[in-house]
Amino acid sequence: MNIYLTGPDGSGKSTLLDAIKNEFRNRGIKTTTVWIRSPKIFSKPLMAYCRLMGYTKYFVKDGVKYGYHDFSRSKLVSFVFPILQYFDLRITLLFRKKNNGVILYDRFVLDTLADLMVSTRHLNLHKTIIGRLFLSLMPSSTKVFVIMVDESIIRQRKLDTLHDPNLSVKLRVYDILAKDLGFDIINNNGKIDETLITLKNKIFYR
């Protein structure tokens, strides 16, 4: 069994995953945590090009540095970058050592796909050939839970999202992925302990 918590930055995934890891440990079950997000191998030269052309932007607000991609300005980049990212991710997975026990995914395939959907503004990317190739990289035994939080709460909780111009789109993308792919949505607007109870019930008692 593999557990994958996905969702926008600031939704509380890492905190929840640590708690789930402790629960498995208490039950005598070994776990391995995997964090992979948007590796850059073949796509690295294209990233440099995007920086040069202004498709990747950075700004500082209230002492916090923000960065985001606007690949939608170029049809070529929007087409090529997801393909390169797929091969980057595939190669990264190919050379990872074999994991034992239950695998807990913090950042993985869906997060890379979500990043691409945001940066290209291609909100149906998961339905395309390259999108389906991304999804095929996830082990079939993986239980996926999409952790969602209201935009205003995320901006309060996580400082580096306060002025993120893409946060609204990111939330929309994760909602689209969850609904289109049939993943459970876990609302984490309230207390983390209450969310954890809901999550544990779905993982251990469903």
N, C-alpha and C positions, 0 to 999 in steps of 0.2 A: 504493500500500500504506500502511495506517495500523497503528500499533502501540499497543496500550492495555494498560498494566500497572495492574491494580487489586488491591485487597486492603486489609486493616485498617491503620490507622496503626501505624507501627513495624515493618512487614514488610520495609522496605528498597526500596520501589518507586522512590523518587526517585534513590537511589544507582545502582540497576540501569539506570534510564532514562537517566541521564547517561552511563553507560558505553556503552549502545546508541547514543546520539547520537554519541559519539566514534567508534564503529565505522562508522557511516554517513558521518561526515565524512572518515574515513580512506579510504573508498571513493569519495569525491568526490560524495556524494549529499547534497543539501540537506534539512534537516529543520526542522520547526516544532514547538515544544512547546506543548501546550494544557493549561491548568489551569482547570477550571470545577467548582465544587462547591456545590450547594444555593443558587443565587442567590435573593435576596429582592426581589421587586417587588410582585406582587399578594399574596403571603403575608406581607408585612411587618406589616400591621395585625393579622393573626391571631397572629403571633409575639408582639406586644405583649400581646394578650389572654391568651395562654398564660403569659406571664411573670406577669401580674396574678393569674391563677387558680392559679398554682403548678404548671402542667404543664411548665414549664421551670425547672430548678433549678440552683443553683450552690453549691459548697462549697469550702473551702480545706483542704488536708491536706498537712502537711509543707512548707508554703510554696508549694504549687502549687495554682492555681485550676482546678477541674474544673466542667464544665457538661454537662448532659444533658437530653433531652426525655423526658417520660413521657406522650405523647399517648394511650396506651392507656386512660387514665383517662376519656377523653371519646370516645364513639362519633362525635359530630359532628366534633370536631377530627380524629380518625383518618380520617374519610371526606373532609373538605374539604381538609385540608392537602396530601395528595398531588396532588389536582387542581390546586390553586394552584401548587404546585411545578413541575408539568408545564408549565404556561403560562409560569412564570418562566424555566424552562430553555429552552423553545422560543423565547421572545422574545430571550433572551441569545444564542442561536445565530444567530438571524435577523440580528442587528446586528453579528455578528463579521465582520471582514474575511476575505476568501478567503485560505486558507493555501496556500503552494506547497510542492512536494516531499513528502517523507514526513512525515506528522503523527504525533507522539508524544504520546499522551494520558497525563497523570499522574493527574489527577482529572477524571472525566467522568460520563456518564449513569449507569453502574452504581454509582458511589459515592453519587450522590444517591439512587438507588433503594434502595441498601443502608441509607443513613441513615434513610430513611422506614420500611423494614421493621423496623429496630431501635426507632425512636421510637414506632411504632404497635403493635409486636409482631405485625404482620400478616406472617407468614413466607411466605405464598403470594401476596404482593402482585404479584410479577412475573407471576403467572398470570392476573391480573385484567385488565379492559379498560384501566385506567389504567396498569397495569404494562407491558402490551404497547405502549401508546403511548410510554412512556419508552424502551423497547427499540428502537422504530422510529426514534428520533432518532440512533441510531448508524449511521454509514456501513457499508454492507454489506461493504466491502472491509477491514474492521478485524479484525486478529488480536488476540484478547484472551487475556491470560495473567493468572491469578489468583495473586498471590504470597501464600503462606501461611507462618506461623510459629507455633510452639506458644505458648500463652498465657503460660507462665512466662518464656519467652525475650523476648517482646515487653515484658513488664513490666520486665524487667531492662534492655533496650536503650533504651527510650523513657520518660523520667521522667514525662511527663504521662499515661502509661497505668497507672502503678503502682497507683493506687486507682480506676481507671475502673470503675464498677459495671456498665457495659454491655459490657465487652470480650468476655466469653464469648459473649454474644448476637451481637456483631459478627462474631466468628470463625465462628459457626454460620451466619450469614446469607451470608457470602461463600462458604462451603462449599456451601450450598444453591444459590446462583446458579451456581457453577461446574459443579456436577453436573447441575442441571436444564437448563442452557443449553448444555452440552457444551463448556465452555471448559477449556483446559489449566490444571492446577494445578501451580505451581512451588514446591517446598519450599525455603525459605530458612533452615532451622534451623542449617545448618553455615556454612562459610566463604563469604563473598560471592563470591570468585573462582570457586569451584566452581559456585555458582548461576548466575553469569554465563556460564560455559561452556555449561551446559545451555540457558540462554535463547538464546544466540547460535546454537547448533545448531538450535533450533526455528525461529528467525527467518530465518537465512541459508542453512541447508543442508537444510531439510526439503523 
